Each structure stands twice: as C-alpha cells, then as structure tokens.
C-alpha cells in the first residue's frame, strides 16, 4: 500500500511542480521521491491535505532549498 501512496503523492507533486513558474523543467518521479525524503514529506502529508495547501507548502519549500532541486538537461 505504501508504494501506491508514494506513486500517487509523487504524481500529485509533479503536477503541482508543472504549475510553478520557478521550476523550469519536468522532474522524474524518482527525483521527486528523493526530494520528498530530503524534506521529510510523507505521502500521507500530500494525499490527505487539500491541493491548495500542498501547493503553498511546496512553493515555500522550493524557495527555501532551490539549489537542492535537480536540474534536467
């Protein structure tokens, strides 16, 4: 079950990241999962919170650690 929750959470975060203008490229689910682990974000934190709250949290986390977001070629 944890695997399915992780996939759902990374998919949701990927879609939110696509709407943020500061992120200039698509990230793989593996990169997003690693970023979630580095920022102590559990899948349940994403799945059981409103999308607007998740987007606000992700935007602030992104600004706080912009250098830790992987760069795609």
Backbone atoms as SQL, in Angstrom:
CREATE TABLE atoms (id INTEGER PRIMARY KEY, chain TEXT, resi INTEGER, resn TEXT, atom TEXT, x REAL, y REAL, z REAL);
INSERT INTO atoms VALUES
  (1, 'A', 1, 'UNK', 'N', 0.821, -1.191, 0.000),
  (2, 'A', 1, 'UNK', 'CA', 0.000, 0.000, 0.000),
  (3, 'A', 1, 'UNK', 'C', 0.865, 1.255, 0.000),
  (4, 'A', 2, 'UNK', 'N', 1.959, 1.216, 0.750),
  (5, 'A', 2, 'UNK', 'CA', 2.853, 2.374, 0.825),
  (6, 'A', 2, 'UNK', 'C', 3.380, 2.746, -0.557),
  (7, 'A', 3, 'UNK', 'N', 3.655, 1.757, -1.377),
  (8, 'A', 3, 'UNK', 'CA', 4.168, 2.008, -2.719),
  (9, 'A', 3, 'UNK', 'C', 3.147, 2.788, -3.552),
  (10, 'A', 4, 'UNK', 'N', 1.884, 2.385, -3.478),
  (11, 'A', 4, 'UNK', 'CA', 0.839, 3.079, -4.227),
  (12, 'A', 4, 'UNK', 'C', 0.654, 4.509, -3.730),
  (13, 'A', 5, 'UNK', 'N', 0.777, 4.707, -2.428),
  (14, 'A', 5, 'UNK', 'CA', 0.652, 6.055, -1.878),
  (15, 'A', 5, 'UNK', 'C', 1.815, 6.929, -2.337),
  (16, 'A', 6, 'UNK', 'N', 3.004, 6.362, -2.401),
  (17, 'A', 6, 'UNK', 'CA', 4.163, 7.117, -2.858),
  (18, 'A', 6, 'UNK', 'C', 4.004, 7.510, -4.320),
  (19, 'A', 7, 'UNK', 'N', 3.537, 6.590, -5.132),
  (20, 'A', 7, 'UNK', 'CA', 3.317, 6.898, -6.553),
  (21, 'A', 7, 'UNK', 'C', 2.267, 7.994, -6.709),
  (22, 'A', 8, 'UNK', 'N', 1.184, 7.890, -5.970),
  (23, 'A', 8, 'UNK', 'CA', 0.130, 8.911, -6.045),
  (24, 'A', 8, 'UNK', 'C', 0.650, 10.266, -5.572),
  (25, 'A', 9, 'UNK', 'N', 1.421, 10.283, -4.498),
  (26, 'A', 9, 'UNK', 'CA', 1.947, 11.542, -3.969),
  (27, 'A', 9, 'UNK', 'C', 2.950, 12.178, -4.934),
  (28, 'A', 10, 'UNK', 'N', 3.844, 11.375, -5.506),
  (29, 'A', 10, 'UNK', 'CA', 4.818, 11.939, -6.443),
  (30, 'A', 10, 'UNK', 'C', 4.135, 12.437, -7.704),
  (31, 'A', 11, 'UNK', 'N', 3.081, 11.761, -8.133),
  (32, 'A', 11, 'UNK', 'CA', 2.322, 12.223, -9.301),
  (33, 'A', 11, 'UNK', 'C', 1.655, 13.564, -9.002),
  (34, 'A', 12, 'UNK', 'N', 1.069, 13.675, -7.822),
  (35, 'A', 12, 'UNK', 'CA', 0.426, 14.938, -7.443),
  (36, 'A', 12, 'UNK', 'C', 1.447, 16.067, -7.360),
  (37, 'A', 13, 'UNK', 'N', 2.593, 15.798, -6.760),
  (38, 'A', 13, 'UNK', 'CA', 3.641, 16.818, -6.657),
  (39, 'A', 13, 'UNK', 'C', 4.169, 17.180, -8.044),
  (40, 'A', 14, 'UNK', 'N', 4.325, 16.214, -8.916),
  (41, 'A', 14, 'UNK', 'CA', 4.790, 16.504, -10.278),
  (42, 'A', 14, 'UNK', 'C', 3.823, 17.452, -10.981),
  (43, 'A', 15, 'UNK', 'N', 2.548, 17.222, -10.822),
  (44, 'A', 15, 'UNK', 'CA', 1.550, 18.102, -11.448),
  (45, 'A', 15, 'UNK', 'C', 1.580, 19.501, -10.838),
  (46, 'A', 16, 'UNK', 'N', 1.780, 19.571, -9.532),
  (47, 'A', 16, 'UNK', 'CA', 1.880, 20.886, -8.885),
  (48, 'A', 16, 'UNK', 'C', 3.147, 21.599, -9.345),
  (49, 'A', 17, 'UNK', 'N', 4.267, 20.879, -9.416),
  (50, 'A', 17, 'UNK', 'CA', 5.516, 21.487, -9.875),
  (51, 'A', 17, 'UNK', 'C', 5.380, 22.035, -11.292),
  (52, 'A', 18, 'UNK', 'N', 4.589, 21.372, -12.138),
  (53, 'A', 18, 'UNK', 'CA', 4.398, 21.855, -13.508),
  (54, 'A', 18, 'UNK', 'C', 3.710, 23.211, -13.540),
  (55, 'A', 19, 'UNK', 'N', 2.948, 23.538, -12.489),
  (56, 'A', 19, 'UNK', 'CA', 2.241, 24.815, -12.457),
  (57, 'A', 19, 'UNK', 'C', 3.084, 25.933, -11.852),
  (58, 'A', 20, 'UNK', 'N', 4.209, 25.588, -11.224),
  (59, 'A', 20, 'UNK', 'CA', 5.060, 26.603, -10.614),
  (60, 'A', 20, 'UNK', 'C', 6.033, 27.152, -11.656),
  (61, 'A', 21, 'UNK', 'N', 6.012, 28.445, -11.884),
  (62, 'A', 21, 'UNK', 'CA', 6.895, 29.013, -12.917),
  (63, 'A', 21, 'UNK', 'C', 8.378, 28.935, -12.546),
  (64, 'A', 22, 'UNK', 'N', 8.693, 28.818, -11.277),
  (65, 'A', 22, 'UNK', 'CA', 10.095, 28.779, -10.857),
  (66, 'A', 22, 'UNK', 'C', 10.786, 27.481, -11.258),
  (67, 'A', 23, 'UNK', 'N', 10.026, 26.419, -11.439),
  (68, 'A', 23, 'UNK', 'CA', 10.599, 25.145, -11.863),
  (69, 'A', 23, 'UNK', 'C', 10.503, 25.097, -13.378),
  (70, 'A', 24, 'UNK', 'N', 11.650, 25.100, -14.003),
  (71, 'A', 24, 'UNK', 'CA', 11.704, 25.290, -15.448),
  (72, 'A', 24, 'UNK', 'C', 11.735, 23.993, -16.253),
  (73, 'A', 25, 'UNK', 'N', 11.612, 22.866, -15.593),
  (74, 'A', 25, 'UNK', 'CA', 11.671, 21.582, -16.291),
  (75, 'A', 25, 'UNK', 'C', 10.874, 20.539, -15.521),
  (76, 'A', 26, 'UNK', 'N', 10.589, 19.437, -16.195),
  (77, 'A', 26, 'UNK', 'CA', 9.869, 18.338, -15.554),
  (78, 'A', 26, 'UNK', 'C', 10.860, 17.495, -14.766),
  (79, 'A', 27, 'UNK', 'N', 10.401, 17.035, -13.626),
  (80, 'A', 27, 'UNK', 'CA', 11.212, 16.157, -12.795),
  (81, 'A', 27, 'UNK', 'C', 10.655, 14.744, -12.858),
  (82, 'A', 28, 'UNK', 'N', 11.549, 13.774, -12.792),
  (83, 'A', 28, 'UNK', 'CA', 11.093, 12.383, -12.777),
  (84, 'A', 28, 'UNK', 'C', 10.496, 12.071, -11.415),
  (85, 'A', 29, 'UNK', 'N', 9.718, 11.014, -11.358),
  (86, 'A', 29, 'UNK', 'CA', 9.132, 10.601, -10.091),
  (87, 'A', 29, 'UNK', 'C', 10.220, 10.207, -9.085),
  (88, 'A', 30, 'UNK', 'N', 11.317, 9.651, -9.575),
  (89, 'A', 30, 'UNK', 'CA', 12.423, 9.287, -8.678),
  (90, 'A', 30, 'UNK', 'C', 13.038, 10.537, -8.058),
  (91, 'A', 31, 'UNK', 'N', 13.215, 11.591, -8.854),
  (92, 'A', 31, 'UNK', 'CA', 13.761, 12.844, -8.327),
  (93, 'A', 31, 'UNK', 'C', 12.813, 13.470, -7.310),
  (94, 'A', 32, 'UNK', 'N', 11.524, 13.407, -7.595),
  (95, 'A', 32, 'UNK', 'CA', 10.534, 13.962, -6.670),
  (96, 'A', 32, 'UNK', 'C', 10.507, 13.153, -5.377),
  (97, 'A', 33, 'UNK', 'N', 10.566, 11.833, -5.471),
  (98, 'A', 33, 'UNK', 'CA', 10.574, 10.984, -4.274),
  (99, 'A', 33, 'UNK', 'C', 11.808, 11.268, -3.419),
  (100, 'A', 34, 'UNK', 'N', 12.936, 11.464, -4.059),
  (101, 'A', 34, 'UNK', 'CA', 14.161, 11.791, -3.318),
  (102, 'A', 34, 'UNK', 'C', 14.031, 13.161, -2.647),
  (103, 'A', 35, 'UNK', 'N', 13.478, 14.132, -3.359),
  (104, 'A', 35, 'UNK', 'CA', 13.268, 15.467, -2.803),
  (105, 'A', 35, 'UNK', 'C', 12.313, 15.407, -1.616),
  (106, 'A', 36, 'UNK', 'N', 11.261, 14.589, -1.737),
  (107, 'A', 36, 'UNK', 'CA', 10.318, 14.417, -0.631),
  (108, 'A', 36, 'UNK', 'C', 11.046, 13.861, 0.595),
  (109, 'A', 37, 'UNK', 'N', 11.903, 12.862, 0.391),
  (110, 'A', 37, 'UNK', 'CA', 12.636, 12.268, 1.503),
  (111, 'A', 37, 'UNK', 'C', 13.578, 13.280, 2.150),
  (112, 'A', 38, 'UNK', 'N', 14.236, 14.087, 1.345),
  (113, 'A', 38, 'UNK', 'CA', 15.151, 15.098, 1.876),
  (114, 'A', 38, 'UNK', 'C', 14.422, 16.148, 2.703),
  (115, 'A', 39, 'UNK', 'N', 13.159, 16.393, 2.366),
  (116, 'A', 39, 'UNK', 'CA', 12.373, 17.410, 3.062),
  (117, 'A', 39, 'UNK', 'C', 11.386, 16.813, 4.058),
  (118, 'A', 40, 'UNK', 'N', 11.534, 15.532, 4.336),
  (119, 'A', 40, 'UNK', 'CA', 10.705, 14.826, 5.325),
  (120, 'A', 40, 'UNK', 'C', 9.209, 14.958, 5.008),
  (121, 'A', 41, 'UNK', 'N', 8.874, 14.817, 3.743),
  (122, 'A', 41, 'UNK', 'CA', 7.472, 14.862, 3.311),
  (123, 'A', 41, 'UNK', 'C', 6.996, 13.428, 3.125),
  (124, 'A', 42, 'UNK', 'N', 6.014, 13.049, 3.887),
  (125, 'A', 42, 'UNK', 'CA', 5.436, 11.715, 3.785),
  (126, 'A', 42, 'UNK', 'C', 4.304, 11.739, 2.750),
  (127, 'A', 43, 'UNK', 'N', 4.065, 10.620, 2.052),
  (128, 'A', 43, 'UNK', 'CA', 2.962, 10.587, 1.089),
  (129, 'A', 43, 'UNK', 'C', 1.621, 10.977, 1.703),
  (130, 'A', 44, 'UNK', 'N', 1.412, 10.590, 2.957),
  (131, 'A', 44, 'UNK', 'CA', 0.157, 10.933, 3.622),
  (132, 'A', 44, 'UNK', 'C', 0.000, 12.439, 3.787),
  (133, 'A', 45, 'UNK', 'N', 1.136, 13.148, 3.953),
  (134, 'A', 45, 'UNK', 'CA', 1.095, 14.611, 4.076),
  (135, 'A', 45, 'UNK', 'C', 0.543, 15.247, 2.804),
  (136, 'A', 46, 'UNK', 'N', 0.790, 14.609, 1.689),
  (137, 'A', 46, 'UNK', 'CA', 0.348, 15.141, 0.399),
  (138, 'A', 46, 'UNK', 'C', -1.072, 14.680, 0.081),
  (139, 'A', 47, 'UNK', 'N', -1.335, 13.413, 0.316),
  (140, 'A', 47, 'UNK', 'CA', -2.605, 12.831, -0.113),
  (141, 'A', 47, 'UNK', 'C', -3.798, 13.242, 0.738),
  (142, 'A', 48, 'UNK', 'N', -3.559, 13.538, 2.009),
  (143, 'A', 48, 'UNK', 'CA', -4.669, 13.841, 2.903),
  (144, 'A', 48, 'UNK', 'C', -4.733, 15.318, 3.284),
  (145, 'A', 49, 'UNK', 'N', -4.204, 16.164, 2.414),
  (146, 'A', 49, 'UNK', 'CA', -4.232, 17.605, 2.599),
  (147, 'A', 49, 'UNK', 'C', -4.824, 18.216, 1.327),
  (148, 'A', 50, 'UNK', 'N', -5.456, 19.362, 1.452),
  (149, 'A', 50, 'UNK', 'CA', -6.063, 19.976, 0.271),
  (150, 'A', 50, 'UNK', 'C', -4.976, 20.371, -0.728),
  (151, 'A', 51, 'UNK', 'N', -5.271, 20.281, -2.016),
  (152, 'A', 51, 'UNK', 'CA', -4.277, 20.623, -3.040),
  (153, 'A', 51, 'UNK', 'C', -3.726, 22.041, -2.903),
  (154, 'A', 52, 'UNK', 'N', -4.552, 22.991, -2.502),
  (155, 'A', 52, 'UNK', 'CA', -4.066, 24.361, -2.340),
  (156, 'A', 52, 'UNK', 'C', -3.044, 24.461, -1.212),
  (157, 'A', 53, 'UNK', 'N', -3.288, 23.746, -0.123),
  (158, 'A', 53, 'UNK', 'CA', -2.338, 23.739, 0.991),
  (159, 'A', 53, 'UNK', 'C', -1.025, 23.070, 0.590),
  (160, 'A', 54, 'UNK', 'N', -1.134, 21.987, -0.163),
  (161, 'A', 54, 'UNK', 'CA', 0.062, 21.285, -0.623),
  (162, 'A', 54, 'UNK', 'C', 0.862, 22.195, -1.550),
  (163, 'A', 55, 'UNK', 'N', 0.177, 22.869, -2.461),
  (164, 'A', 55, 'UNK', 'CA', 0.866, 23.764, -3.399),
  (165, 'A', 55, 'UNK', 'C', 1.588, 24.878, -2.656),
  (166, 'A', 56, 'UNK', 'N', 0.949, 25.467, -1.658),
  (167, 'A', 56, 'UNK', 'CA', 1.578, 26.534, -0.883),
  (168, 'A', 56, 'UNK', 'C', 2.807, 26.022, -0.138),
  (169, 'A', 57, 'UNK', 'N', 2.682, 24.832, 0.445),
  (170, 'A', 57, 'UNK', 'CA', 3.813, 24.250, 1.182),
  (171, 'A', 57, 'UNK', 'C', 4.967, 23.939, 0.239),
  (172, 'A', 58, 'UNK', 'N', 4.658, 23.364, -0.925),
  (173, 'A', 58, 'UNK', 'CA', 5.707, 23.023, -1.882),
  (174, 'A', 58, 'UNK', 'C', 6.395, 24.265, -2.417),
  (175, 'A', 59, 'UNK', 'N', 5.623, 25.311, -2.682),
  (176, 'A', 59, 'UNK', 'CA', 6.209, 26.552, -3.186),
  (177, 'A', 59, 'UNK', 'C', 7.176, 27.144, -2.162),
  (178, 'A', 60, 'UNK', 'N', 6.805, 27.127, -0.886),
  (179, 'A', 60, 'UNK', 'CA', 7.699, 27.675, 0.131),
  (180, 'A', 60, 'UNK', 'C', 8.930, 26.793, 0.317),
  (181, 'A', 61, 'UNK', 'N', 8.742, 25.475, 0.291),
  (182, 'A', 61, 'UNK', 'CA', 9.893, 24.570, 0.393),
  (183, 'A', 61, 'UNK', 'C', 10.826, 24.741, -0.796),
  (184, 'A', 62, 'UNK', 'N', 10.258, 24.924, -1.966),
  (185, 'A', 62, 'UNK', 'CA', 11.080, 25.103, -3.163),
  (186, 'A', 62, 'UNK', 'C', 11.933, 26.359, -3.037),
  (187, 'A', 63, 'UNK', 'N', 11.345, 27.445, -2.571),
  (188, 'A', 63, 'UNK', 'CA', 12.096, 28.686, -2.411),
  (189, 'A', 63, 'UNK', 'C', 13.179, 28.536, -1.348),
  (190, 'A', 64, 'UNK', 'N', 12.904, 27.769, -0.297),
  (191, 'A', 64, 'UNK', 'CA', 13.874, 27.595, 0.780),
  (192, 'A', 64, 'UNK', 'C', 15.093, 26.784, 0.349),
  (193, 'A', 65, 'UNK', 'N', 14.910, 25.831, -0.538),
  (194, 'A', 65, 'UNK', 'CA', 16.043, 24.986, -0.934),
  (195, 'A', 65, 'UNK', 'C', 16.102, 24.795, -2.440),
  (196, 'A', 66, 'UNK', 'N', 16.076, 25.887, -3.150),
  (197, 'A', 66, 'UNK', 'CA', 16.104, 25.880, -4.617),
  (198, 'A', 66, 'UNK', 'C', 17.303, 25.103, -5.155),
  (199, 'A', 67, 'UNK', 'N', 18.438, 25.191, -4.509),
  (200, 'A', 67, 'UNK', 'CA', 19.642, 24.541, -5.021),
  (201, 'A', 67, 'UNK', 'C', 19.572, 23.024, -4.920),
  (202, 'A', 68, 'UNK', 'N', 18.653, 22.494, -4.109),
  (203, 'A', 68, 'UNK', 'CA', 18.561, 21.045, -3.958),
  (204, 'A', 68, 'UNK', 'C', 17.598, 20.406, -4.950),
  (205, 'A', 69, 'UNK', 'N', 16.921, 21.206, -5.780),
  (206, 'A', 69, 'UNK', 'CA', 16.062, 20.668, -6.826),
  (207, 'A', 69, 'UNK', 'C', 16.965, 20.251, -7.984),
  (208, 'A', 70, 'UNK', 'N', 16.849, 19.024, -8.452),
  (209, 'A', 70, 'UNK', 'CA', 17.698, 18.564, -9.553),
  (210, 'A', 70, 'UNK', 'C', 17.474, 19.389, -10.822),
  (211, 'A', 71, 'UNK', 'N', 18.511, 19.535, -11.598),
  (212, 'A', 71, 'UNK', 'CA', 18.427, 20.249, -12.870),
  (213, 'A', 71, 'UNK', 'C', 18.393, 19.243, -14.005),
  (214, 'A', 72, 'UNK', 'N', 17.423, 19.366, -14.854),
  (215, 'A', 72, 'UNK', 'CA', 17.335, 18.452, -16.003),
  (216, 'A', 72, 'UNK', 'C', 18.104, 19.046, -17.175),
  (217, 'A', 73, 'UNK', 'N', 18.560, 18.195, -18.047),
  (218, 'A', 73, 'UNK', 'CA', 19.294, 18.670, -19.224),
  (219, 'A', 73, 'UNK', 'C', 18.337, 19.110, -20.292);
